[in-house]
Structures are given as C-alpha cells and as structure tokens.
Amino acid sequence: MNLPGSAALTPTERDPRWVRVAARDASADGNFVYAVRTTGVYCRPSCPSRGAKPQNVLFFGTAPEAEAAGFRACRRCHPNSLSPGQANAQIVADACRLIENSVKLPKLDALAASVGMSPYHFHRQFKAITGLTPRGYAEAHRVKKVRSELAAEGASITDAIYGAGYSSNSRFYEQSNAVLGMTPSAFKNGGKNVAIYFAVGQCSLGAILVARSAKGVCAISLGDDPENLVRELQDRFPKADFIGGDADFEDLVARVIGFVEAPQTGLELPLNVRGTAFQQRVWNALREIPAGKTVSYAEVAARVGAPTAARAVAQACAANKVAVAIPCHRVVRSDGALSGYRWGVERKRALLEKEALHETGAIAET
C-alpha cells in the first residue's frame, strides 16, 4: 500500500540513498556518491554543502563512474579521496596488521605513535571500528592463530602455543576450555575422545540437527538434506565420538523443534559455542532480542558499544552455528530488508513470519 502522497515522489526520493543524502549520513560515505545536474558537481553523502533538489540528483556507485559521466569532484567534501571515517578505518586496519605480525602485543603508546594518533584518540577509534580494544583484538587474533596452529599437520602442541604468542603452556591451558571447548590435544586430534550426542529431526523448515557435547549444545543446523547436516558436523570434529541421541536427548531435540514451530514457548539451552570476544558480545546481544521483534545490524553494533561496527556484527551473525537458540534471524538491514542467513534467507523469512504471527496472537489474547 502506498503512503499518502507517495505517488508524487520523484524516483530520487523513492531511492533509499536519498534519505541518507538528505540526512548527510557519514556512514554512507564510500558506498556511493551523488551528482547534481545543475552544478555538474558530485559529492559524498555527508557533504555539508547546500542541499540539492531531488529532481536534479543522480546516484553513482563510485567517484570514477561520476567522473566518466562528466561530473567533477566537489571541492568541499573531496569525494574522490578518503573520507575521515575511511581514513580512520585504514589507520586501524594498519594497526591490526601490526598487531597480527608482532610476537608480543605492542604497547598502546607505540601503536598510537606508529599511526600518528594520540593514545586516547587511537584507543577510541580502534574500539569504535573493530568493536574491541587493541588488547582484545590481540587476544582474539592469538586465539585464532593457536586454533590454526593446532590444526596444522606436524606441529606440536607446545610449538602451536608458543607460536601463537602465549608466554607459557600453563597460561594457555588455563584458558583452553574457553578458547577451544576442549583440551588442546583433543582439539588437535579433531575432537578425539570427545563425545558429541546428536540427532536429526524434521520441522516445517526442513531437516534440523541438534548436537551437544558435555559442556552444552554446540550445533543446531537447518537444511534440506539430513545427511549433509551430519557430514558438516563430522567435518568440524572428524575424530569425535558421535553418539545417537538417547531418550533424554530426543526430548531436547523435540524442545528445539517445538520452539521453531511455536516461538512463544521460549528456548533456554546451555550453549557450548566458541568465538572471539566480539562475537560473544554480539551473540549475547542477539539472545536479548524478543521473539517477534527485529533489530538492524547497526542497532546491535550500538548495543555492544561499537556503533560503527555494523559489518563486523553481520560477520558475527554469519559465524553463528546455533540456529534459533542464538537468534541471528532477528537481525535485518537498516531498511528492514532481509539479508544473508547461514541456513537460507527463505528460512529466515519463515522464522520471522512465525514469530510475528505468534506475537500478534499473544497481543490479541491479552
């Protein structure tokens, strides 16, 4: 249904990019540029110059495209160079590479000096863009590296631990369960001697697999082919002991299926999911989104204290391996459109429709 007066809107005003131009949205800088026919100039979305009439505006994906069409760069916002936000992002990216290539975490003062910022400003920009402090980023990178080292053929556990930058075996072993979800030797051996209970059922969204280790639910997957779901689980832990679900486990699977079909029942499970510090913060925030509600990636980023890290939030959603229990399906784009979902956009739409239906029913009953 059209909104009142919508028929009178110009094509430019119906373009979602126009809203961002009208708001001088700096977060849109780098995504597109706009040109003004009457001046022959093109600008970045956040340009502070006097606003143009929408009927005179054209949109281009990049500055070279605008120039190829005969427009020249605005001398006020310099759309053919990096915006302040993009420049800061590049500085932080350079600092990330420095952290990743250092055996020990460089001091904050040294990192800031290497990119020409004060320690306070650098720390603030780094956290705003990555969602982590420099130390938190270094810890997350070290975790990623030790997992990679342990998975490598021929590497000893000790070499992997020291190669990832840990100062001692004992320091790493204190954290190993939180980092790996099991002992280093079990992780290196592909989950050898780790018991994982699993079962596959059917729901309105297709096949559903639920898996649990001694520490909690480690996987909930959706798909069309039950055998593919099982193979994916086995590929994650090729040497684990996979055990078909007993009666108690079948009850757990039934609870998960029941939640998919009737979201108002709620679902509280002990989870055993491993991720970086930022991913954990995002996943915790997702579990606080009520059924029947959606939020944008930008809103989640703000909730976890990283308002410019919407893209990193999307990546954390994509890394989630526990469908519905960590409800990444409740996160949508800023314009309300559905974006990618690990188990298929149509399943995301179906889950949201079920939740909206039950939410409406609950309101009608009160």
C-alpha positions as CSV (number, residue, x, y, z in Angstrom):
1,M,0.0,0.0,0.0
2,N,1.4,3.4,-0.9
3,L,1.8,6.1,1.7
4,P,-0.2,9.3,1.4
5,G,1.4,11.5,-1.2
6,S,3.8,8.7,-2.3
7,A,2.6,9.0,-5.9
8,A,4.0,12.5,-6.0
9,L,7.5,11.4,-5.0
10,T,10.3,11.6,-7.6
11,P,12.3,8.5,-8.5
12,T,15.2,10.0,-6.5
13,E,13.0,10.5,-3.4
14,R,11.9,6.8,-3.6
15,D,15.6,5.7,-3.7
16,P,16.8,4.8,-0.2
17,R,20.1,6.5,-0.9
18,W,18.2,9.9,-1.0
19,V,17.3,9.5,2.7
20,R,21.0,9.1,3.5
21,V,22.0,12.2,1.4
22,A,19.2,14.3,3.0
23,A,20.5,13.3,6.5
24,R,24.1,13.9,5.5
25,D,24.8,10.3,6.7
26,A,28.6,10.0,7.1
27,S,28.2,6.2,7.4
28,A,27.2,6.1,3.8
29,D,30.4,7.7,2.6
30,G,32.3,5.2,0.4
31,N,29.1,3.3,-0.5
32,F,28.1,5.7,-3.3
33,V,28.3,9.3,-4.5
34,Y,25.6,11.7,-5.8
35,A,25.9,14.2,-8.6
36,V,23.9,17.4,-9.2
37,R,22.9,18.1,-12.8
38,T,22.6,21.9,-12.4
39,T,26.1,22.3,-11.0
40,G,28.0,19.5,-12.7
41,V,29.5,18.5,-9.3
42,Y,29.4,15.2,-7.5
43,C,29.6,14.8,-3.7
44,R,29.9,12.2,-0.9
45,P,26.6,11.6,1.0
46,S,27.8,13.6,4.1
47,C,28.7,16.7,2.1
48,P,27.9,19.8,4.1
49,S,27.1,21.9,1.1
50,R,23.6,23.3,0.5
51,G,21.1,20.5,-0.3
52,A,20.2,19.9,-4.0
53,K,16.7,19.4,-5.3
54,P,16.0,15.7,-5.7
55,Q,14.9,16.0,-9.3
56,N,18.4,17.3,-10.1
57,V,20.3,14.4,-8.3
58,L,21.9,11.3,-9.9
59,F,23.5,8.4,-8.0
60,F,26.7,6.7,-8.9
61,G,28.4,3.7,-7.2
62,T,31.9,5.3,-7.3
63,A,33.7,8.6,-8.0
64,P,35.2,7.3,-11.3
65,E,31.7,6.5,-12.5
66,A,30.6,10.0,-11.8
67,E,33.6,11.5,-13.5
68,A,33.1,9.3,-16.5
69,A,29.6,10.8,-16.8
70,G,31.1,14.2,-16.9
71,F,30.8,15.4,-13.3
72,R,33.7,17.0,-11.3
73,A,34.6,16.4,-7.7
74,C,33.2,18.8,-5.0
75,R,36.0,20.9,-3.6
76,R,34.3,21.0,-0.2
77,C,33.9,17.3,0.6
78,H,36.5,15.8,-1.8
79,P,34.5,12.7,-2.7
80,N,37.4,11.3,-4.8
81,S,39.6,10.9,-1.7
82,L,39.2,9.0,1.6
83,S,36.6,10.4,4.0
84,P,37.6,11.0,7.6
85,G,35.8,7.7,8.5
86,Q,37.5,5.8,5.8
87,A,40.9,7.3,6.7
88,N,40.4,6.2,10.3
89,A,39.4,2.8,9.2
90,Q,42.6,2.5,7.1
91,I,44.7,3.6,10.1
92,V,43.0,1.0,12.3
93,A,43.5,-1.7,9.6
94,D,47.2,-0.8,9.5
95,A,47.3,-1.1,13.3
96,C,45.6,-4.5,13.1
97,R,48.2,-5.8,10.7
98,L,51.0,-4.5,13.0
99,I,49.4,-6.4,16.0
100,E,49.0,-9.6,13.9
101,N,52.6,-9.5,12.8
102,S,54.0,-8.8,16.3
103,V,55.2,-11.7,18.5
104,K,54.2,-9.6,21.6
105,L,51.4,-7.0,21.8
106,P,52.9,-3.6,21.2
107,K,52.3,-1.0,23.9
108,L,49.4,1.3,23.3
109,D,51.7,4.3,23.1
110,A,53.8,2.6,20.4
111,L,50.8,1.6,18.4
112,A,49.3,5.1,18.5
113,A,52.6,6.7,17.6
114,S,53.0,4.3,14.6
115,V,49.8,5.6,13.1
116,G,50.2,9.3,14.1
117,M,47.5,9.5,16.8
118,S,47.4,10.2,20.5
119,P,46.9,7.1,22.6
120,Y,43.4,8.2,23.7
121,H,42.2,9.0,20.2
122,F,43.7,5.8,18.8
123,H,42.1,3.6,21.5
124,R,38.8,5.3,20.9
125,Q,38.9,4.9,17.1
126,F,40.2,1.3,17.3
127,K,37.3,0.2,19.6
128,A,34.7,2.1,17.5
129,I,35.8,0.4,14.3
130,T,36.6,-3.1,15.4
131,G,34.4,-3.4,18.5
132,L,37.4,-4.4,20.5
133,T,40.2,-2.7,22.4
134,P,43.7,-3.2,20.9
135,R,44.4,-5.7,23.6
136,G,41.1,-7.5,23.0
137,Y,41.9,-7.7,19.3
138,A,45.3,-9.1,20.0
139,E,43.8,-11.8,22.3
140,A,41.2,-12.7,19.6
141,H,43.9,-12.9,17.0
142,R,46.0,-15.1,19.3
143,V,43.1,-17.5,19.8
144,K,42.6,-17.7,16.0
145,K,46.2,-18.4,15.5
146,V,46.5,-21.1,18.1
147,R,43.5,-22.9,16.6
148,S,45.1,-22.7,13.2
149,E,48.5,-23.9,14.5
150,L,46.9,-26.8,16.4
151,A,45.1,-27.9,13.2
152,A,48.3,-27.9,11.1
153,E,49.9,-31.2,10.3
154,G,53.1,-32.0,12.2
155,A,53.0,-29.1,14.6
156,S,53.4,-30.0,18.3
157,I,51.0,-28.6,20.9
158,T,53.9,-26.7,22.6
159,D,55.0,-25.2,19.3
160,A,51.5,-24.1,18.5
161,I,51.0,-22.5,21.9
162,Y,54.3,-20.6,21.8
163,G,53.9,-19.8,18.0
164,A,50.6,-18.1,18.8
165,G,52.3,-15.8,21.3
166,Y,51.5,-17.4,24.6
167,S,54.3,-16.9,27.1
168,S,53.8,-20.3,28.7
169,N,51.9,-23.6,28.4
170,S,50.3,-23.1,31.8
171,R,48.9,-19.7,30.8
172,F,47.2,-21.2,27.7
173,Y,45.9,-24.4,29.5
174,E,44.1,-22.1,32.0
175,Q,42.1,-20.8,29.1
176,S,41.9,-23.8,26.8
177,N,38.3,-24.8,27.5
178,A,37.1,-21.3,26.9
179,V,39.2,-20.9,23.8
180,L,38.7,-24.4,22.2
181,G,35.8,-26.0,24.0
182,M,38.1,-29.0,24.9
183,T,41.7,-29.8,25.7
184,P,44.4,-28.7,23.2
185,S,45.2,-32.4,22.5
186,A,41.6,-33.2,21.8
187,F,41.2,-30.2,19.5
188,K,44.4,-31.1,17.6
189,N,43.2,-34.6,17.2
190,G,39.9,-33.4,15.6
191,G,37.9,-33.9,18.8
192,K,39.3,-37.3,19.5
193,N,37.8,-38.9,22.7
194,V,35.2,-36.1,22.9
195,A,31.6,-37.4,23.0
196,I,29.1,-35.5,20.9
197,Y,25.5,-36.5,21.0
198,F,23.4,-35.7,18.0
199,A,20.1,-36.3,16.4
200,V,18.3,-35.2,13.2
201,G,14.6,-34.4,13.1
202,Q,12.1,-32.8,10.7
203,C,10.3,-29.5,11.1
204,S,8.4,-27.1,8.9
205,L,11.8,-25.6,7.8
206,G,13.2,-28.9,6.6
207,A,15.8,-31.1,8.4
208,I,17.1,-29.9,11.7
209,L,20.2,-31.3,13.5
210,V,21.0,-30.7,17.2
211,A,24.3,-31.7,18.7
212,R,25.6,-31.5,22.3
213,S,28.9,-32.0,24.0
214,A,29.4,-32.5,27.7
215,K,29.5,-28.7,28.0
216,G,26.3,-27.8,26.2
217,V,24.6,-27.5,22.8
218,C,27.3,-27.0,20.2
219,A,25.3,-27.0,17.0
220,I,21.8,-26.5,15.7
221,S,21.7,-26.7,11.9
222,L,18.9,-26.4,9.3
223,G,18.9,-27.8,5.8
224,D,17.2,-29.8,3.1
225,D,19.4,-32.9,3.3
226,P,19.8,-34.6,6.7
227,E,22.9,-36.4,5.6
228,N,24.6,-33.1,4.6
229,L,23.9,-31.7,8.1
230,V,25.6,-34.8,9.7
231,R,28.6,-34.6,7.4
232,E,29.1,-30.9,8.2
233,L,29.1,-31.7,11.9
234,Q,31.6,-34.6,11.4
235,D,33.8,-32.3,9.3
236,R,34.1,-29.9,12.3
237,F,35.2,-32.7,14.6
238,P,36.4,-35.5,12.4
239,K,37.7,-37.7,15.2
240,A,35.0,-37.1,17.9
241,D,32.8,-39.9,19.2
242,F,29.4,-39.3,17.7
243,I,26.6,-40.9,19.6
244,G,23.0,-41.2,18.5
245,G,20.6,-39.4,20.9
246,D,19.1,-41.3,23.8
247,A,15.6,-40.6,25.2
248,D,16.7,-37.5,27.1
249,F,18.4,-36.1,24.0
250,E,15.4,-36.8,21.9
251,D,13.5,-34.6,24.4
252,L,16.0,-31.8,23.8
253,V,15.5,-32.1,20.0
254,A,11.8,-32.0,20.5
255,R,12.1,-28.8,22.5
256,V,14.1,-27.2,19.7
257,I,11.6,-28.3,17.1
258,G,8.8,-27.1,19.3
259,F,10.4,-23.7,19.5
260,V,10.7,-23.4,15.7
261,E,7.0,-24.2,15.3
262,A,5.8,-22.2,18.3
263,P,8.2,-19.4,19.2
264,Q,6.2,-18.2,22.2
265,T,7.3,-21.3,24.1
266,G,10.8,-19.8,24.5
267,L,14.1,-21.7,24.4
268,E,16.7,-21.6,27.1
269,L,19.6,-24.0,26.4
270,P,23.1,-24.4,27.9
271,L,25.3,-23.5,25.0
272,N,28.8,-24.5,24.2
273,V,29.8,-22.1,21.4
274,R,33.2,-20.6,20.9
275,G,34.0,-17.3,19.3
276,T,36.1,-14.2,19.6
277,A,35.3,-11.7,22.4
278,F,33.4,-9.5,20.0
279,Q,31.4,-12.4,18.6
280,Q,30.4,-13.5,22.1
281,R,29.2,-9.9,22.8
282,V,27.1,-9.9,19.7
283,W,25.7,-13.4,20.3
284,N,24.7,-12.4,23.9
285,A,23.0,-9.3,22.5
286,L,21.1,-11.4,20.0
287,R,19.7,-13.6,22.8
288,E,18.2,-10.5,24.3
289,I,16.1,-9.7,21.2
290,P,12.5,-10.8,22.0
291,A,10.7,-13.2,19.7
292,G,8.6,-11.2,17.2
293,K,11.0,-8.3,17.1
294,T,13.8,-7.4,14.7
295,V,16.7,-5.0,15.0
296,S,19.2,-3.8,12.5
297,Y,22.9,-4.7,12.3
298,A,23.6,-1.0,13.3
299,E,21.4,-1.2,16.3
300,V,23.2,-4.4,17.5
301,A,26.5,-2.7,17.0
302,A,25.4,0.2,19.2
303,R,24.2,-2.2,21.9
304,V,27.6,-3.9,22.1
305,G,29.4,-0.5,22.3
306,A,30.7,-0.4,18.7
307,P,28.3,1.8,16.8
308,T,30.4,1.8,13.6
309,A,30.9,-1.9,13.5
310,A,27.7,-3.0,11.7
311,R,29.7,-5.0,9.2
312,A,31.5,-6.9,12.0
313,V,28.1,-7.6,13.6
314,A,27.0,-9.1,10.3
315,Q,30.1,-11.3,10.2
316,A,29.4,-12.4,13.8
317,C,25.9,-13.4,12.8
318,A,27.3,-15.4,9.8
319,A,29.7,-17.2,12.2
320,N,26.8,-18.4,14.5
321,K,26.5,-22.2,14.3
322,V,23.5,-22.5,16.7
323,A,20.3,-21.6,14.8
324,V,17.3,-20.2,16.7
325,A,19.0,-20.5,20.1
326,I,21.2,-17.6,19.1
327,P,18.6,-15.8,17.0
328,C,20.6,-14.1,14.3
329,H,17.5,-14.4,12.1
330,R,16.1,-11.4,14.1
331,V,18.7,-9.0,12.6
332,V,17.8,-7.2,9.4
333,R,19.2,-4.4,7.3
334,S,18.6,-0.8,8.3
335,D,15.9,-0.5,5.6
336,G,14.1,-3.6,7.1
337,A,15.1,-5.9,4.2
338,L,16.3,-9.4,4.9
339,S,20.0,-10.1,4.2
340,G,22.0,-13.3,4.2
341,Y,21.3,-16.2,6.6
342,R,23.5,-19.2,7.2
343,W,20.6,-21.5,6.6
344,G,18.9,-19.6,3.8
345,V,17.0,-16.3,3.5
346,E,13.7,-18.1,3.0
347,R,14.1,-19.9,6.3
348,K,14.9,-16.6,7.9
349,R,11.7,-15.1,6.5
350,A,9.7,-18.1,7.7
351,L,11.0,-17.9,11.2
352,L,10.2,-14.2,11.4
353,E,6.7,-14.8,10.0
354,K,6.1,-17.4,12.6
355,E,7.3,-15.2,15.4
356,A,5.3,-12.2,14.1
357,L,2.1,-14.4,13.9
358,H,2.5,-15.7,17.4
359,E,3.3,-12.2,18.7
360,T,0.1,-10.9,17.1
361,G,-1.8,-13.8,18.6
362,A,-0.4,-13.1,22.0
363,I,-1.5,-9.4,21.8
364,A,-4.9,-10.4,20.7
365,E,-5.4,-12.7,23.7
366,T,-4.4,-10.1,26.3
